[in-house]
Amino acid sequence: MSSAVRSAVTFSQQRETRVAQRLASVDAYRGFVMVLIWAEALHSCAVSAALPLSDFWGWICHQQTHAAWTGTSLHDLIAPSFYFLVGLSLVLSHNSARSPRSVRRVLTRAALCILLGMTLVAINFRHWKWEFNDAVTQIGLAYPLIWWLAGRDKRSQYTAFGLILVTFWVWFVLSPLPASSFDYASVGVPPQWLNQHGLSGFLAHWQKNSNPSSAFDRWFLNLLPQPAPYLGSPVGLTTLNFVPSIATMLLGVLAGSVLYGPEVAKQKVLTILKGAVTIGLIGWVLDRSGICPIVKAIWTPSYVLFSGAWCLAFLATFYVFVDILLVRRAAFPLVVVGRNSIVAYCLAMIFPAVMFNSIRRVTGGGVFEVFGAAYTPAVYGCVVMLLYWSVLWSLHRRKIFIRI
């Protein structure tokens, strides 16, 4: 048997072993992330507004709302978990061979992600938008690079991780600040928002829509057909966020190498948690010391570290409960969602309004007020989420799993 054939057989055996060792905790974590997206249907902020004295609903509303600019809520951890799990999944399925066929498959997958992301945005806004800042599109932009890095040795991966964060930080710092007379309204930042959430001094390098990533978008996106000149994202997102998001995906690759490695389960958990504490503290110190703010909208290096720490902590928690303590029955609803995450995401992006209108036609709407008018949005949301899950359960029973 030739060495090439032996290598192919060895890789095939390794791949089969990895697939056989598919961890339910990873699917449960992925399902948890999807459920956080679904939970937007609960309209918790509407419930909080109807119950202004309820600290509980106020806290839920905060956790289901993106930070205005700096800081992080639970909702701000959805996208990094998305990216982290992409890197983690590559460890399970990565083919180290660089054949033309595998490269074509990767490029096709990246193109499909970009197309799917932009299509979902177009459906949501009811018109095509030449923008590339939503989560699925960002995954598509980053996918060829993270796939290539996933096949490198750990030293190369750590080096790439550090270079991405340092280079992005230096680029922002060396970019000139806007003049004191700069009209922020001209880039879509109203004075009231600036007074409440704006950054000043050195931190102004990371100001909304006046940072170098936003400047790139005003050049690049205005080369494409736009109904009006592109000034900046309403929430500050940028196309080039996909570059530091590669670092988040690399954290998933590195965590996956631990999770699927030969160490005993306890050592795996300790290694992952040690990494979470280390990078979490670094990210927090960078933010508090004024070196680099934690800003999800432009994926700052400190945000990569801080959000990455939470991703590692989530992974360790699910691994302990699902794969070590074997709390499989309780985790099963999340596993059902996680095994069909693409379908789960599409349901959340396309069908909430359709489902709401359909339910109201069938029930007359009165059933939603069973707990009082204040809770009506949450009752509706629970019904919608249950319908989402029923669709995925039907697919799961038939062993239909949609993947790109």
N, C-alpha and C positions, 0 to 999 in steps of 0.2 A: 504493500500500500504506500503510495507516495505521501510525502510530507504535507502537501496541499490537501489531499483527501483526509489524512489523519487530523489536520487542523479543523477542517470543516466538520468532521464527525465529532470532535471534541467540543467545538462551539455549540453544535446542535444538542449534545448531551447537557452542556451547561445551561443552555436556554430552557430545555425541558425541565431541568431541576429547578430553575428559578421560577418558571411558570407554576410548577407544582407547589412551590413554597409561597405562592401569592398570599399576602397577608390580609386578613379581613380588616385589620385595624386601618390599613391604608384606604380601603374602600369606605370604611366608616368615617374616616376623617374627610374624605372627598364628599361623602354624602352630607356631613355636617356643614361643610362650606356651601353646598347647594341649598340646604335648608335655610341657612342665613340669608341667601338671596330670596328664596321663596317668602321668607318672613316679612319682606317689604309689603306683602299683601295684607298684613295685619294692620297697617296704617296706625302704628302705635303713637305717633305724634298727634294724630287726630283724637285718639282716646285720651292722651295726656292733656290736650287742650280742653277737652270736655270735663276732665277731672283735675283741675289745677292744683288741688291740695294733695294729690297722690304722688308721693316721692317714688313709689315703685314704677308707675307709668312714665314719670319724668325721666327716670334712669333708663328704662327700656327705650324711650324715644331717643335719648342721647346715644345709646349704643347702636341704634339703627340709623343713625345720621352720620354722614361723613363730617370730619372736622372741617371747620370753615377754611382753615389753612394749616396752621401748625397743630401738632398734637395728633392723637390717635384714638379712635373708638373701635369697638368690635367690628363695625361695618367697614372700617379701614383695613381690616385684616383679611377681608375676603379675597381681594386681588392678589396679595402676596401669597396667600395659601394656594390659590390657583397656580401661580408660577412655581412655587415650591414643589407642588405635587407633580408638575410637568417634569421637573428635574428628577424627582424621586422615581417616577415611572420609567424614565430612561434607563435607570440602573437595572430594572427588571427586564427590559426588552431590548437593550442596546446591542447592536451588532457591530463588533469592532472592525469587521472587514469593510474596506472602503471600495466596494464594487460600484460600477456605474449604476447598477440596479438599485442599490441601497441609497445612493445619492439622489437618484430620481424620485425614489419613494419619499425621502425627506423633503425635497423641494416641493413635491406635489402636496404633501401634508401641510407644509407651511402656506402654500398658496390657497389651499382649501380653508385653512383657519382665517386667513386674511379676508377671503371672500365671504365666509360665514359671518365673521364679525361685522363687516361693513353692511351685509344684507340685513342682519338683525337690527342694526342701528337705523337703517333706512326704513324698515318696517315700523320701528318704534316712533320715528319722527315723520313717517309717511312721505319721505322724499330722500333721494340719494344724497349722501354727504361725503365729500372728498376729505375725510379726516381719518386718522389712523391711531386714535388714542384709546379705544375701548379695549377691554381685557383680552378678548379672543384674537382681535387683530394684532395686538402687541405680542401675543404668544406666537402668532405666525411670523412676525418680523424677527423675533429672537430665535425661533426654533432651529434653523440651520446651524447657527453658531453654538447653541447649547448642545445640540446633537454632536457636533464636532468635539467640543470640550469634554463631553461625557466619555469619550473614548480615549482621552489623554490620561496620563498618570496623575496622581494626587498632587505632586509638586507643581505641575503645570496648572492644575485647577486652582490651587491656593494662590499661585502667582497671578492668574487671570482675575481672580476675585479681588485681590488687592489692587491690581492695576486699574480695574474698572472703577472702583470707588475713589481711589486717589486721583485718577485722571479727571473724573467728572467733577470732583471737588475743586481741583486746581482750575479747570476750565471756567467754572462759575466765578471763582474768586478773581481770576485775572480779567474777566469781562468787565468793562467800565460800567459804573453805576449811572442811572439816568440823572440828568441835571436836576437841580432843585426846582426848576421851573417846568419840569416834565409834566405833561397832561396825562395822568393815568386813565382818565375817562376815554382817551383816544385808543386805548388798548382794552377797553371793556371793563375797567375797574372803577366803579363809582366812588366818589369821595367818602360816602358814609361807610362803605365796606372797608376802605383804606384806613379810616379813623379807628375802626373797631378791631381789625385783624391784620393791618399792614405791618411790615417790618421796617426797621430803621437802622441807620449806622451800617456796620459791617454785614449784618444779617440781610440788608436790603439786596444783596447779591441774589437772594432767593425769593425776591418779591414776585407776587402774582403777575403774570403776563408781561413783566419787564425784565425777565431773566434770559440768558442766552438760548435756552431750549425754545422758549416762546418766540424769540427773534428768528430762530431757524424756521419755525412754522409759518411766521408771517411772510418769509421769503418763499418757502417751498410750497405751501398750500395755495398761495396766490398764483402759482404757475399752473394750477389746475382749475377747471371750470368751477366758479363759485357764484352763487346768486348775488353776493355782495362781497366787497373786499374782506378777507379774513383778518380780524383784529386780534383774536385770542379766544381760547376756550372759556366759556362762562364759569367753569370751575377750575381753570388753570392747567388742565391736562395738556401734555405735549406728545408729539410723535416720538421724540428721542428718549422718552421714558423707557423704551424697550431695551436701551443699552444697560442702564443700571439694573433693570429687571433680570438681565442675564445673571447678575450676581445672586439675586434671590433664587433663581433656578439652580445655580451652582450649589447653593446651600442644600437644596433638595438632593442633588447628585451626591454630595458628600454625606448627607444623612442616610441616603439609601445605601451607600457603601458600608455604613455601619450596620444598618438594619438587616441587610442581607448578607452580612459578613459572618465569619466563623465564631465570633465571641459568644459567650453565654448571654442569656437574655438580660440578666441583671447588669452586666457590664455594658451592654448596648444602651440600656436606659440611662445609666450613669454618664456615659460618654456624651449622649445626646443632650442631657440636662446640663452637663458641664459646659458644653458649647453654647447652649441657650443663655445661661447666666453670663458667660464671658462676653458674647457679642451684644447681649442686651444692655449690660452695664456700659460698654464702650459707646453704643449708640446714645444712651441716656446722658452720659457725660459730655459727649460732643454737642448735644442739644443744650444742656444746661450751662455749659461753659461758653456758649455763644460761638463755637467754632463752626457748627453746621446744624441748622434746625431740622427737626423731624417734620417733613412735609410730604405727605403721600402723593399729592397732585403732581409733583415733579420728581418723585422717587429719589429723594436726596440720599446720599450715602448713609447718614445717620438713620434714616427711615429703613433702608435695607437691613441694617444691623438690628434695629429695635423690633421691626416687624418680623424679621427672620428668627429672632429669639422666641417670639410667640409661636411661630410655625413649628419650631423644634419642640417647644413645650407641649403644643397640641399633639404632635406626633407621638411623643413619649407617653402622654396620657392615654391616648387611644391604644397604643401598643400594650401598655400595662393592663388595661381593663379588658381589651378584646382578645389579645393573643397570649397574654400570660395568665390572667385570672379567668379567661375564657367566659366572659360575660357576653356570649354570642347572641342569646335570645334578645336581650335588651338593645343590642347594637344592630340587630337585623334590619329594622326599618331604615337606618342610615346606610347600611350596606346595599340595600335595594336601590337607593338613590345614587350612591356612589358608583355602582357598576354601570349606570347609564347616565353619567354626568352631562354628556352633550345634550341628550334629550331633556334632562332636567333644566338645563340652562335655557334651552330654546323655549320650553313651556313658560318659564318665568318672564322671558323677554317678549313673547308674542301673545299669549292667551289670557292674561289676567282680566282685561276689560271684557273680552268675549265671554269668559266664564261667568263673570259677575252679571252681565246682562242676561245670559241664559238662565242662571239661577233665579234671578229676580222674576223672569217671565214664568218660570215653573212654580215658584213659591209665592209670588206676589209681593215679596220683600218683607212682609210682616214677621216672618220667622227670624229675621236677623235681629229683631228687637227683644228677643226672649229674655235677655239679661239687662234690658234698659237701653235707651237711645245712645248713651255714652259708649257702650261696648259694641254697638252695631258694626263698626268697621273691623274690629277684631274677630267677631263671629263670622262675618263674611270671609275674612282672610283664612280662618281655620278651615272653612268649607272648601275654599279654593285649594289650599295646601293638601287637603285630604284627596281631592280629585286629582291633583298632580301625582300624588303618591300612588293612587289607584292605577293610573296609566302605567307608571313604572313597574308596579307589582305585576301587572298583566304581561308586560314585556319580560320581566324576570322569570315568571312561571314558564314562559315559552322559550326561555334561554336565548332571547334576542337582545344583543348588546351592541348598540350603535357607537362606533368609534371612527375617528378620522385617521 
